[in-house]
């Protein structure tokens, strides 16, 4: 089984962008409660945000903004001003999309994660 670092970086491990991607994926996975597919096999993430639970489409702009902000504020807390690239966010979306396999119909989602 591949480690988390290898999953996100593939062959490109060892450079600064790869390190950013691995850190960002770990940050995102720390906030994940679940990932699943809807009726049309679109991947979703259930995440903990500011003390409440939200469901976001993994391929949405909202998810991209959230993942980018999560990484930015983590780095800012470390005294660095670093931003995750669009490619890095895309890699995170790909990894999570591949890991989503359980289907949850829309009608059941409302109470599935309470």
C-alpha positions as CSV (number, residue, x, y, z in Angstrom):
1,X,0.0,0.0,0.0
2,X,1.3,3.4,-0.9
3,X,1.9,6.0,1.8
4,X,0.0,9.3,1.7
5,X,3.0,11.2,0.3
6,X,3.3,8.8,-2.6
7,X,-0.4,8.9,-3.3
8,X,-0.4,12.6,-3.9
9,X,3.0,13.0,-5.5
10,X,3.4,10.0,-7.7
11,X,6.8,10.2,-9.4
12,X,7.5,13.8,-8.6
13,X,8.3,13.4,-4.9
14,X,11.2,15.3,-3.5
15,X,10.5,18.8,-4.7
16,X,8.9,21.7,-2.9
17,X,5.6,21.5,-4.8
18,X,5.3,17.8,-3.9
19,X,5.9,18.6,-0.2
20,X,3.2,21.3,-0.4
21,X,0.8,18.8,-2.0
22,X,1.4,16.1,0.6
23,X,1.0,18.6,3.5
24,X,-2.2,19.9,2.0
25,X,-3.7,16.4,1.5
26,X,-2.9,15.6,5.1
27,X,-4.6,18.8,6.3
28,X,-7.7,18.0,4.2
29,X,-7.9,14.4,5.3
30,X,-7.7,15.6,9.0
31,X,-10.9,17.5,8.4
32,X,-12.7,14.8,6.5
33,X,-15.5,12.9,8.2
34,X,-16.5,10.9,5.1
35,X,-16.3,10.8,1.3
36,X,-19.0,9.3,-0.9
37,X,-20.6,9.2,-4.3
38,X,-24.1,10.5,-5.2
39,X,-26.5,8.8,-7.6
40,X,-24.6,10.0,-10.7
41,X,-21.2,9.0,-9.1
42,X,-20.1,12.6,-8.4
43,X,-17.7,12.5,-5.4
44,X,-18.6,14.5,-2.2
45,X,-16.7,15.2,1.0
46,X,-18.2,15.6,4.4
47,X,-16.0,17.9,6.4
48,X,-15.8,19.6,9.8
49,X,-15.7,23.4,9.4
50,X,-15.8,25.8,12.3
51,X,-17.6,23.4,14.6
52,X,-20.2,22.2,12.1
53,X,-20.4,19.7,9.3
54,X,-20.6,20.6,5.6
55,X,-21.0,18.5,2.5
56,X,-19.1,19.7,-0.6
57,X,-18.8,18.4,-4.1
58,X,-15.1,17.5,-4.4
59,X,-14.9,18.8,-7.9
60,X,-16.5,22.2,-7.0
61,X,-15.0,25.7,-6.7
62,X,-16.2,25.8,-3.1
63,X,-14.0,22.7,-2.3
64,X,-11.0,24.2,-4.1
65,X,-11.4,27.5,-2.2
66,X,-11.8,25.6,1.1
67,X,-8.7,23.4,0.5
68,X,-6.6,26.3,-0.6
69,X,-7.6,28.4,2.4
70,X,-6.9,25.5,4.7
71,X,-3.4,25.2,3.4
72,X,-2.8,29.0,3.3
73,X,-3.8,29.5,7.0
74,X,-1.8,26.5,8.1
75,X,1.3,27.9,6.4
76,X,0.6,31.4,7.7
77,X,0.5,29.9,11.3
78,X,4.0,28.6,10.6
79,X,5.2,32.1,9.7
80,X,5.2,31.4,5.9
81,X,3.0,32.9,3.2
82,X,2.6,30.0,0.9
83,X,-0.3,29.2,-1.5
84,X,-1.2,25.8,-2.9
85,X,-1.2,25.7,-6.7
86,X,-4.3,24.9,-8.8
87,X,-2.4,21.7,-9.8
88,X,-1.9,20.8,-6.2
89,X,-5.6,21.2,-5.4
90,X,-6.4,19.1,-8.5
91,X,-4.2,16.3,-7.2
92,X,-6.1,16.4,-3.8
93,X,-9.4,16.3,-5.7
94,X,-8.2,13.3,-7.7
95,X,-7.0,11.3,-4.7
96,X,-10.3,11.9,-2.8
97,X,-12.4,11.1,-5.9
98,X,-10.6,7.8,-6.3
99,X,-11.1,7.0,-2.6
100,X,-14.9,7.7,-2.7
101,X,-16.7,4.4,-3.4
102,X,-19.7,4.3,-1.2
103,X,-22.9,5.6,-2.8
104,X,-25.3,7.6,-0.6
105,X,-28.6,8.8,-2.3
106,X,-29.4,12.4,-1.9
107,X,-32.5,11.7,0.1
108,X,-30.5,9.9,2.7
109,X,-27.7,12.5,3.1
110,X,-29.6,14.8,5.4
111,X,-29.4,12.4,8.3
112,X,-26.4,10.3,7.3
113,X,-23.7,12.3,9.2
114,X,-25.5,13.5,12.3
